[in-house]
Amino acid sequence: MVHKKPDEVIDGYLIKYHADGKSRWSKGKVENEQPVGYWEWYRKDGTLKRSGHFEAGEPVGEWITYDPQGAPYKVTDRGAGSSGS
Protein backbone atom coordinates (compact mmCIF):
# COMPACT_ATOMS: atom_id res chain seq x y z
CA MET A 1 0.00 0.00 0.00
CA VAL A 2 1.33 3.45 -0.94
CA HIS A 3 1.23 6.03 1.84
CA LYS A 4 0.69 9.67 0.90
CA LYS A 5 3.26 11.94 2.46
CA PRO A 6 1.78 14.42 4.95
CA ASP A 7 1.72 17.96 3.56
CA GLU A 8 0.61 21.52 4.21
CA VAL A 9 0.70 24.90 2.47
CA ILE A 10 2.64 27.69 4.18
CA ASP A 11 2.97 31.14 2.56
CA GLY A 12 2.03 29.67 -0.82
CA TYR A 13 4.61 26.87 -0.63
CA LEU A 14 3.60 23.21 -0.56
CA ILE A 15 5.59 21.52 2.21
CA LYS A 16 5.66 17.71 2.14
CA TYR A 17 6.98 15.69 5.07
CA HIS A 18 8.74 12.36 5.42
CA ALA A 19 6.53 9.48 6.61
CA ASP A 20 7.31 10.42 10.22
CA GLY A 21 5.24 13.57 9.63
CA LYS A 22 7.90 15.74 11.29
CA SER A 23 10.93 16.14 9.02
CA ARG A 24 10.52 18.11 5.80
CA TRP A 25 10.78 16.11 2.55
CA SER A 26 10.20 18.80 -0.08
CA LYS A 27 9.20 22.44 -0.51
CA GLY A 28 8.01 24.33 -3.57
CA LYS A 29 5.11 26.04 -5.31
CA VAL A 30 2.28 24.31 -7.16
CA GLU A 31 0.05 25.90 -9.81
CA ASN A 32 -2.74 23.99 -11.55
CA GLU A 33 -1.68 20.89 -9.58
CA GLN A 34 1.83 20.95 -11.12
CA PRO A 35 5.14 21.91 -9.53
CA VAL A 36 6.49 25.29 -10.71
CA GLY A 37 9.52 27.38 -9.91
CA TYR A 38 12.25 26.47 -7.44
CA TRP A 39 11.92 23.27 -5.36
CA GLU A 40 14.06 21.68 -2.66
CA TRP A 41 14.18 18.13 -1.26
CA TYR A 42 15.62 17.21 2.13
CA ARG A 43 17.00 14.19 3.94
CA LYS A 44 15.31 13.06 7.17
CA ASP A 45 18.05 14.82 9.16
CA GLY A 46 17.06 18.13 7.52
CA THR A 47 20.06 18.56 5.21
CA LEU A 48 19.39 19.65 1.64
CA LYS A 49 19.46 16.71 -0.79
CA ARG A 50 18.44 18.15 -4.17
CA SER A 51 17.21 21.40 -5.69
CA GLY A 52 15.97 22.52 -9.07
CA HIS A 53 13.34 24.35 -11.07
CA PHE A 54 10.09 23.25 -12.68
CA GLU A 55 8.26 24.85 -15.56
CA ALA A 56 4.66 23.65 -16.11
CA GLY A 57 5.41 20.50 -14.11
CA GLU A 58 8.60 19.59 -16.00
CA PRO A 59 12.14 19.81 -14.55
CA VAL A 60 14.26 22.45 -16.34
CA GLY A 61 17.71 23.98 -16.06
CA GLU A 62 20.36 22.98 -13.56
CA TRP A 63 19.46 20.48 -10.85
CA ILE A 64 21.91 20.19 -7.98
CA THR A 65 22.40 17.12 -5.77
CA TYR A 66 24.07 17.75 -2.40
CA ASP A 67 26.23 15.48 -0.27
CA PRO A 68 25.22 14.64 3.34
CA GLN A 69 27.10 17.74 4.57
CA GLY A 70 25.06 19.99 2.23
CA ALA A 71 27.81 20.68 -0.32
CA PRO A 72 26.93 20.40 -4.04
CA TYR A 73 28.48 17.31 -5.62
CA LYS A 74 26.51 16.77 -8.83
CA VAL A 75 24.88 19.15 -11.31
CA THR A 76 22.51 17.85 -13.98
CA ASP A 77 21.34 20.04 -16.85
CA ARG A 78 17.70 19.23 -17.57
CA GLY A 79 17.63 21.59 -20.57
CA ALA A 80 15.55 24.65 -21.30
CA GLY A 81 11.83 24.68 -20.73
CA SER A 82 9.19 25.54 -23.32
CA SER A 83 9.85 29.28 -22.92
CA GLY A 84 13.58 28.73 -23.50
CA SER A 85 13.23 27.16 -26.96
Buried (B, 14 or more C-beta within 10 A) or exposed (E): EEEEEBEEEEEEBBBBBBEEEEEBBBBBBBEEEEBBEBBBBBBBEEEBBBBBBBBEEBBBBEBBBBEEEEEEEEEEEBEEBEEEE
